[in-house]
């Protein structure tokens, strides 16, 4: 039994005429009759009563007609799904992102536009550290990642990256700190914080920001003294406000509005922070290309 035989049977059953069905199918009548007979032989039951001037459904044919129509409808739906996936109109995307990424205006705006323009797509967003995203990409657990790596990061050949967002790192200081009220807009040399306890993300989270901060400190000639580690930036900012120490975070976190802290830009080009979008090399599906286009990333 194949779908061609089902289409032939449905055509005859609806027309109740072999000749009329043959015209609609654009075939001659003999092969149509042959295929219907082969279908009945396989099923072991007559589906149609035939006479010289009349065709009618048997009881078995009446029941089989509903099933045949449903099977053909399912086939058409499957074809449409495949067409939509191939055209980039549908499909599933799993996207990882670091905590600061959704705070950037471009990210939620692009995601919202993608959802509106591609209602058949399934978009799963997962909060993950940079290290977790790189592992997830390698293992095929996510399709796209938005990373904030350290300045020393170089992707392996299996991962392709593009810079999509950028901001600067800022010193997060208690409002009462001596450096909190500058006389000008010049950035702070991170070396001025060498005696301060630093509040940072744990190194074990695979956080590129931890590596970036420690690199800046090392270049300034000191190793940061870790006063406390915390997994959430808002927790770190709250601890800074309490006087527990200082921190270095992307400037986007100034939007949190937590009182009692001041944000001062760090001096030097090394304080620029990049957000990269990453995917497995050579593994872009059509719907992934559509998604990345909203971030002006080509294939």
ZAZAFI-65205 format. One record per residue (C-alpha): residue number from 0; z, x, y. Coordinates in steps of 0.1 Angstrom, whole numbers, always signed. Each point is the difference from the previous one (the first is absolute). Layout:
<rs>
k = NUM up = Z east = X north = Y .
...
</rs>
This chain:
<rs>
k = 0 up = +0 east = +0 north = +0 .
k = 1 up = -9 east = +13 north = +35 .
k = 2 up = +1 east = -13 north = +35 .
k = 3 up = -38 east = -6 north = -1 .
k = 4 up = +5 east = -25 north = -28 .
k = 5 up = +27 east = -17 north = +19 .
k = 6 up = -22 east = -3 north = +31 .
k = 7 up = -28 east = -14 north = -22 .
k = 8 up = +23 east = -25 north = -16 .
k = 9 up = +15 east = -12 north = +33 .
k = 10 up = -35 east = -4 north = +15 .
k = 11 up = -11 east = -22 north = -30 .
k = 12 up = +33 east = -20 north = +0 .
k = 13 up = -3 east = -8 north = +37 .
k = 14 up = -37 east = -9 north = -1 .
k = 15 up = +1 east = -16 north = -35 .
k = 16 up = -35 east = +14 north = -3 .
k = 17 up = -13 east = +32 north = -15 .
k = 18 up = -31 east = +0 north = +21 .
k = 19 up = +18 east = -7 north = +33 .
k = 20 up = +26 east = +27 north = -8 .
k = 21 up = -28 east = +25 north = -8 .
k = 22 up = -16 east = -7 north = +34 .
k = 23 up = +33 east = +6 north = +18 .
k = 24 up = +7 east = +32 north = -20 .
k = 25 up = -36 east = +12 north = +6 .
k = 26 up = -6 east = +6 north = -37 .
k = 27 up = -22 east = -17 north = -26 .
k = 28 up = +15 east = -27 north = -23 .
k = 29 up = -3 east = +18 north = -34 .
k = 30 up = +24 east = +29 north = +8 .
k = 31 up = +24 east = -25 north = +16 .
k = 32 up = +1 east = -21 north = -32 .
k = 33 up = +4 east = +32 north = -21 .
k = 34 up = +30 east = +12 north = +20 .
k = 35 up = +17 east = -35 north = -1 .
k = 36 up = -5 east = -1 north = -38 .
k = 37 up = +15 east = +36 north = -3 .
k = 38 up = +30 east = -11 north = +20 .
k = 39 up = +5 east = -31 north = -22 .
k = 40 up = -3 east = +21 north = -32 .
k = 41 up = +26 east = +25 north = +13 .
k = 42 up = +24 east = -28 north = +9 .
k = 43 up = -7 east = -19 north = -33 .
k = 44 up = -5 east = -33 north = +17 .
k = 45 up = -28 east = -19 north = +17 .
k = 46 up = +4 east = -3 north = +38 .
k = 47 up = -30 east = -22 north = +7 .
k = 48 up = -16 east = -30 north = -16 .
k = 49 up = -37 east = +5 north = +1 .
k = 50 up = -28 east = -26 north = -4 .
k = 51 up = -36 east = +0 north = +11 .
k = 52 up = +8 east = -17 north = +33 .
k = 53 up = +38 east = +3 north = +4 .
k = 54 up = +27 east = +27 north = +2 .
k = 55 up = +37 east = -8 north = -1 .
k = 56 up = +32 east = +19 north = -3 .
k = 57 up = +20 east = -1 north = -32 .
k = 58 up = +38 east = -4 north = +2 .
k = 59 up = +2 east = +37 north = -6 .
k = 60 up = -26 east = +7 north = +27 .
k = 61 up = +19 east = -21 north = +25 .
k = 62 up = +32 east = +20 north = -6 .
k = 63 up = -19 east = +33 north = +0 .
k = 64 up = -18 east = -8 north = +33 .
k = 65 up = +33 east = +2 north = +19 .
k = 66 up = +9 east = +33 north = -16 .
k = 67 up = -35 east = +14 north = +6 .
k = 68 up = +1 east = -10 north = +37 .
k = 69 up = +34 east = +16 north = +4 .
k = 70 up = -11 east = +32 north = -17 .
k = 71 up = -31 east = +3 north = +23 .
k = 72 up = +22 east = -7 north = +31 .
k = 73 up = +24 east = +27 north = -11 .
k = 74 up = -30 east = +24 north = -4 .
k = 75 up = -12 east = -8 north = +35 .
k = 76 up = +34 east = +5 north = +14 .
k = 77 up = +2 east = +34 north = -17 .
k = 78 up = -34 east = +10 north = +13 .
k = 79 up = +11 east = -10 north = +36 .
k = 80 up = +32 east = +20 north = -3 .
k = 81 up = -20 east = +31 north = -11 .
k = 82 up = -25 east = -6 north = +28 .
k = 83 up = +29 east = -2 north = +26 .
k = 84 up = +16 east = +32 north = -13 .
k = 85 up = -33 east = +19 north = +0 .
k = 86 up = -6 east = -12 north = +35 .
k = 87 up = +34 east = +10 north = +12 .
k = 88 up = +10 east = -36 north = +7 .
k = 89 up = +28 east = -2 north = -27 .
k = 90 up = +21 east = +24 north = -20 .
k = 91 up = +35 east = +14 north = -1 .
k = 92 up = +14 east = +28 north = +21 .
k = 93 up = +34 east = +16 north = -3 .
k = 94 up = +10 east = +18 north = +32 .
k = 95 up = +30 east = +23 north = +5 .
k = 96 up = +14 east = +8 north = +34 .
k = 97 up = +28 east = +20 north = +15 .
k = 98 up = +27 east = -19 north = +21 .
k = 99 up = -14 east = +8 north = +34 .
k = 100 up = -36 east = -10 north = -7 .
k = 101 up = +5 east = -38 north = +4 .
k = 102 up = +16 east = +7 north = +34 .
k = 103 up = -33 east = +14 north = +13 .
k = 104 up = -20 east = -27 north = +17 .
k = 105 up = -33 east = +9 north = -18 .
k = 106 up = +14 east = -6 north = -35 .
k = 107 up = +12 east = -36 north = +1 .
k = 108 up = -30 east = -9 north = +22 .
k = 109 up = -24 east = +14 north = -26 .
k = 110 up = +18 east = -15 north = -29 .
k = 111 up = +0 east = -35 north = +16 .
k = 112 up = -37 east = +2 north = +8 .
k = 113 up = -8 east = +11 north = -35 .
k = 114 up = +20 east = -29 north = -15 .
k = 115 up = -19 east = -25 north = +23 .
k = 116 up = -34 east = +15 north = -7 .
k = 117 up = +6 east = +4 north = -38 .
k = 118 up = +20 east = -31 north = -12 .
k = 119 up = -11 east = +7 north = -36 .
k = 120 up = +15 east = +35 north = +0 .
k = 121 up = +34 east = +7 north = -15 .
k = 122 up = +18 east = +25 north = +22 .
k = 123 up = +34 east = +14 north = -12 .
k = 124 up = +20 east = +21 north = +25 .
k = 125 up = +26 east = +24 north = -14 .
k = 126 up = +26 east = +20 north = +20 .
k = 127 up = +0 east = +35 north = -14 .
k = 128 up = +8 east = +35 north = +12 .
k = 129 up = -28 east = +25 north = +5 .
k = 130 up = +8 east = +18 north = -33 .
k = 131 up = +2 east = -33 north = -19 .
k = 132 up = -34 east = -10 north = +13 .
k = 133 up = -16 east = +32 north = -11 .
k = 134 up = +14 east = -4 north = -35 .
k = 135 up = -10 east = -37 north = +0 .
k = 136 up = -36 east = +9 north = +10 .
k = 137 up = -2 east = +26 north = -28 .
k = 138 up = +13 east = -24 north = -26 .
k = 139 up = -22 east = -29 north = +12 .
k = 140 up = +31 east = -21 north = +10 .
k = 141 up = -14 east = -5 north = +36 .
k = 142 up = -35 east = +2 north = +14 .
k = 143 up = +6 east = +10 north = +36 .
k = 144 up = +29 east = +17 north = +16 .
k = 145 up = +11 east = +5 north = +37 .
k = 146 up = +18 east = +33 north = +0 .
k = 147 up = +19 east = +20 north = +26 .
k = 148 up = -1 east = +35 north = -16 .
k = 149 up = +13 east = +33 north = +12 .
k = 150 up = -23 east = +23 north = +21 .
k = 151 up = -5 east = +22 north = -31 .
k = 152 up = -14 east = -28 north = -21 .
k = 153 up = -33 east = +6 north = -16 .
k = 154 up = -13 east = -27 north = -23 .
k = 155 up = -10 east = +9 north = -36 .
k = 156 up = -37 east = -5 north = -9 .
k = 157 up = +9 east = -33 north = -17 .
k = 158 up = +12 east = -15 north = +33 .
k = 159 up = -22 east = -7 north = +31 .
k = 160 up = +18 east = -5 north = +34 .
k = 161 up = -10 east = -10 north = +35 .
k = 162 up = +22 east = +1 north = +31 .
k = 163 up = +4 east = -36 north = +13 .
k = 164 up = +31 east = +1 north = +23 .
k = 165 up = +18 east = +26 north = +20 .
k = 166 up = +32 east = +2 north = +21 .
k = 167 up = +26 east = +26 north = +9 .
k = 168 up = +33 east = +9 north = -13 .
k = 169 up = +30 east = -6 north = +23 .
k = 170 up = +35 east = +12 north = +1 .
k = 171 up = +24 east = -29 north = -5 .
k = 172 up = +32 east = +7 north = +20 .
k = 173 up = +32 east = -19 north = +8 .
k = 174 up = -3 east = -14 north = +35 .
k = 175 up = +29 east = +22 north = +10 .
k = 176 up = -17 east = +32 north = -12 .
k = 177 up = -5 east = +28 north = +25 .
k = 178 up = -38 east = -1 north = -6 .
k = 179 up = -3 east = -37 north = +2 .
k = 180 up = -6 east = -2 north = +38 .
k = 181 up = -27 east = +26 north = +9 .
k = 182 up = -9 east = +11 north = +35 .
k = 183 up = -37 east = -2 north = -9 .
k = 184 up = -23 east = -13 north = -27 .
k = 185 up = -3 east = +33 north = -18 .
k = 186 up = +5 east = -2 north = -38 .
k = 187 up = +31 east = +14 north = -17 .
k = 188 up = -3 east = +33 north = -19 .
k = 189 up = +15 east = -8 north = -34 .
k = 190 up = +18 east = +33 north = +1 .
k = 191 up = +23 east = -16 north = +26 .
k = 192 up = +14 east = -22 north = -28 .
k = 193 up = +8 east = +29 north = -24 .
k = 194 up = +37 east = -5 north = +3 .
k = 195 up = -1 east = -37 north = -6 .
k = 196 up = +5 east = -18 north = -34 .
k = 197 up = -33 east = -16 north = -10 .
k = 198 up = -3 east = -35 north = -15 .
k = 199 up = -31 east = -1 north = -22 .
k = 200 up = -16 east = -18 north = -28 .
k = 201 up = +8 east = +15 north = -35 .
k = 202 up = -23 east = +27 north = -11 .
k = 203 up = -1 east = -16 north = -35 .
k = 204 up = -18 east = -31 north = +14 .
k = 205 up = -32 east = +20 north = +2 .
k = 206 up = +0 east = -5 north = +37 .
k = 207 up = -25 east = +20 north = +20 .
k = 208 up = +21 east = -4 north = +31 .
k = 209 up = +29 east = +20 north = -15 .
k = 210 up = -24 east = +29 north = -6 .
k = 211 up = -15 east = -3 north = +35 .
k = 212 up = +34 east = +1 north = +17 .
k = 213 up = +13 east = +29 north = -21 .
k = 214 up = -33 east = +19 north = +6 .
k = 215 up = +4 east = -4 north = +38 .
k = 216 up = +36 east = +12 north = -2 .
k = 217 up = -10 east = +30 north = -21 .
k = 218 up = -27 east = +9 north = +25 .
k = 219 up = +26 east = -1 north = +27 .
k = 220 up = +21 east = +24 north = -19 .
k = 221 up = +27 east = -21 north = -17 .
k = 222 up = +6 east = -22 north = -29 .
k = 223 up = +12 east = -35 north = +9 .
k = 224 up = +36 east = -8 north = -9 .
k = 225 up = -1 east = -33 north = -18 .
k = 226 up = +28 east = -22 north = +12 .
k = 227 up = -10 east = -30 north = -21 .
k = 228 up = -29 east = -15 north = -18 .
k = 229 up = -11 east = -36 north = +1 .
k = 230 up = -29 east = -19 north = -16 .
k = 231 up = -8 east = -23 north = +30 .
k = 232 up = -10 east = +11 north = +35 .
k = 233 up = +20 east = -28 north = +16 .
k = 234 up = +31 east = +13 north = -18 .
k = 235 up = -7 east = +35 north = +13 .
k = 236 up = -4 east = -13 north = +36 .
k = 237 up = +32 east = -20 north = -3 .
k = 238 up = +18 east = +31 north = -12 .
k = 239 up = -14 east = +20 north = +30 .
k = 240 up = +13 east = -27 north = +23 .
k = 241 up = +34 east = +4 north = -16 .
k = 242 up = +0 east = +37 north = +9 .
k = 243 up = -4 east = +13 north = -36 .
k = 244 up = -28 east = +24 north = +10 .
k = 245 up = -36 east = +1 north = +11 .
k = 246 up = -32 east = -8 north = -17 .
k = 247 up = -38 east = +5 north = +2 .
k = 248 up = -22 east = -31 north = -6 .
k = 249 up = -35 east = -12 north = +9 .
k = 250 up = +0 east = -15 north = +35 .
k = 251 up = -9 east = -34 north = -14 .
k = 252 up = +37 east = -5 north = -9 .
k = 253 up = +9 east = -3 north = +37 .
k = 254 up = -12 east = -36 north = -4 .
k = 255 up = +30 east = -9 north = -22 .
k = 256 up = +20 east = -4 north = +32 .
k = 257 up = +33 east = +12 north = -15 .
k = 258 up = +23 east = +6 north = +30 .
k = 259 up = +19 east = +33 north = +6 .
k = 260 up = -28 east = +24 north = -7 .
k = 261 up = -27 east = +18 north = +20 .
k = 262 up = -33 east = +13 north = -12 .
k = 263 up = -14 east = +32 north = +13 .
k = 264 up = -34 east = +14 north = -10 .
k = 265 up = +0 east = +34 north = -17 .
k = 266 up = -20 east = +28 north = +16 .
k = 267 up = -30 east = +16 north = -17 .
k = 268 up = -31 east = -10 north = -19 .
k = 269 up = +19 east = +4 north = -33 .
k = 270 up = +19 east = -32 north = +9 .
k = 271 up = -31 east = -21 north = -4 .
k = 272 up = +4 east = -23 north = -30 .
k = 273 up = -29 east = -14 north = -20 .
k = 274 up = -4 east = -31 north = -21 .
k = 275 up = -26 east = +4 north = -27 .
k = 276 up = -17 east = -26 north = -21 .
k = 277 up = -6 east = +13 north = -36 .
k = 278 up = -18 east = -12 north = -30 .
k = 279 up = -12 east = +15 north = -33 .
k = 280 up = -32 east = +20 north = +5 .
k = 281 up = -30 east = -19 north = -11 .
k = 282 up = +20 east = -31 north = -8 .
k = 283 up = -8 east = -24 north = +28 .
k = 284 up = -9 east = -35 north = -11 .
k = 285 up = -20 east = -22 north = +24 .
k = 286 up = +31 east = -20 north = +11 .
k = 287 up = +18 east = +33 north = +7 .
k = 288 up = -29 east = +11 north = +22 .
k = 289 up = +3 east = -33 north = +19 .
k = 290 up = +37 east = +5 north = +4 .
k = 291 up = -3 east = +36 north = +13 .
k = 292 up = -28 east = -10 north = +24 .
k = 293 up = +27 east = -18 north = +20 .
k = 294 up = +16 east = +34 north = +6 .
k = 295 up = -34 east = +15 north = +9 .
k = 296 up = -1 east = +20 north = -33 .
k = 297 up = -33 east = +2 north = -17 .
k = 298 up = -8 east = +6 north = -37 .
</rs>
